[in-house]
């Protein structure tokens, strides 16, 4: 029904997210020239783009260093042939640089190129 490589990468990514092994996922699933797009800056500014695997690793390291995760859930993956999938994340986290404790949901959309994640985009649910 779905492209085998798409299912393989999507399933591996969500497994890494659930197991707390995101670093291994970055090493094995992402393209070196991948791009990560956050919906908005912490200060309410426009989108934030991280270019390249090193920048995405640095984003993860910042999160790990500054965040105390109280609960985490990853729902999915939701596949779309031939090269995209999404995941719904629910997070309860304390991060002083982001304004203290907060719970949020976001949808992440991943795009593959040559069997690797080449782009990730995050969409945040509005409060209310």
C-alpha positions as CSV (number, residue, x, y, z in Angstrom):
1,X,0.0,0.0,0.0
2,X,2.8,2.5,0.9
3,X,6.3,2.7,-0.3
4,X,8.5,0.3,1.7
5,X,11.3,2.8,2.4
6,X,8.7,5.4,3.6
7,X,7.2,2.9,6.0
8,X,10.7,1.8,7.2
9,X,11.9,5.3,7.9
10,X,8.6,6.5,9.4
11,X,8.4,3.5,11.8
12,X,12.1,3.8,12.8
13,X,11.7,7.5,13.5
14,X,8.7,7.1,15.8
15,X,10.4,4.2,17.5
16,X,13.5,6.4,18.3
17,X,11.2,9.2,19.5
18,X,9.3,6.8,21.9
19,X,12.6,5.2,23.1
20,X,14.5,8.4,23.7
21,X,17.1,7.5,21.1
22,X,16.6,10.5,18.8
23,X,20.3,11.0,18.4
24,X,20.6,7.5,16.8
25,X,17.7,8.4,14.6
26,X,19.5,11.6,13.4
27,X,22.6,9.5,12.6
28,X,20.7,6.8,10.6
29,X,17.6,8.4,9.1
30,X,18.5,12.0,8.2
31,X,20.3,13.4,5.1
32,X,23.4,15.5,5.8
33,X,21.8,18.5,4.1
34,X,18.4,18.1,5.8
35,X,16.3,21.1,6.9
36,X,14.2,21.6,10.0
37,X,11.5,24.3,10.0
38,X,9.9,25.5,13.3
39,X,6.6,27.3,12.9
40,X,7.7,30.3,14.9
41,X,10.5,31.6,17.0
42,X,10.2,31.5,20.8
43,X,9.8,35.3,20.8
44,X,6.8,35.1,18.5
45,X,8.8,35.9,15.4
46,X,8.6,34.1,12.1
47,X,9.6,30.6,11.3
48,X,13.0,29.3,12.3
49,X,15.0,27.2,9.8
50,X,17.8,24.9,10.8
51,X,19.9,23.9,7.8
52,X,22.1,20.8,7.9
53,X,22.3,17.8,10.2
54,X,24.8,19.6,12.5
55,X,22.3,22.4,13.1
56,X,19.5,19.9,13.8
57,X,21.8,18.0,16.2
58,X,22.5,21.3,18.0
59,X,18.7,22.0,18.2
60,X,18.2,18.6,19.9
61,X,21.2,19.2,22.2
62,X,19.7,22.6,23.3
63,X,16.4,21.0,24.0
64,X,17.9,18.1,26.0
65,X,20.0,20.6,28.0
66,X,17.2,23.0,28.9
67,X,14.1,20.8,29.1
68,X,12.6,18.6,31.8
69,X,10.0,16.5,30.0
70,X,7.2,15.4,32.3
71,X,5.3,13.4,29.7
72,X,5.7,12.7,26.0
73,X,3.6,10.9,23.5
74,X,4.1,10.3,19.7
75,X,1.1,9.3,17.7
76,X,1.6,7.8,14.2
77,X,3.2,7.7,11.8
78,X,0.6,8.8,9.2
79,X,2.0,8.0,5.7
80,X,1.4,9.8,2.4
81,X,3.0,8.2,-0.7
82,X,5.5,8.4,-2.0
83,X,7.7,10.4,0.3
84,X,6.0,12.1,3.3
85,X,4.7,11.1,6.7
86,X,3.6,12.9,9.8
87,X,3.6,12.4,13.6
88,X,1.6,14.1,16.3
89,X,3.6,14.9,19.4
90,X,2.1,15.7,22.8
91,X,4.6,17.1,25.3
92,X,4.4,18.4,28.9
93,X,7.7,20.1,29.5
94,X,9.4,22.7,31.8
95,X,11.9,24.9,30.0
96,X,12.7,28.3,31.6
97,X,13.9,29.8,28.4
98,X,10.6,29.0,26.8
99,X,8.5,30.4,29.7
100,X,8.4,27.7,32.3
101,X,6.1,24.7,32.2
102,X,3.8,24.1,29.3
103,X,1.9,21.4,27.6
104,X,1.5,21.4,23.8
105,X,0.7,19.4,20.7
106,X,2.4,19.7,17.4
107,X,2.3,17.9,14.1
108,X,5.6,17.2,12.4
109,X,5.6,16.5,8.7
110,X,8.7,14.7,7.3
111,X,9.7,14.6,3.6
112,X,12.1,11.9,2.3
113,X,14.7,12.2,-0.5
114,X,16.7,9.1,-1.5
115,X,15.4,7.2,1.5
116,X,16.5,9.8,4.1
117,X,14.6,12.6,5.9
118,X,15.5,15.7,4.0
119,X,12.9,18.1,5.6
120,X,11.0,18.3,8.8
121,X,8.3,20.9,9.5
122,X,6.5,21.5,12.8
123,X,3.0,22.8,13.1
124,X,1.8,24.0,16.5
125,X,-1.8,23.7,17.8
126,X,-3.2,27.0,18.9
127,X,-4.3,27.2,22.5
128,X,-8.0,27.0,23.3
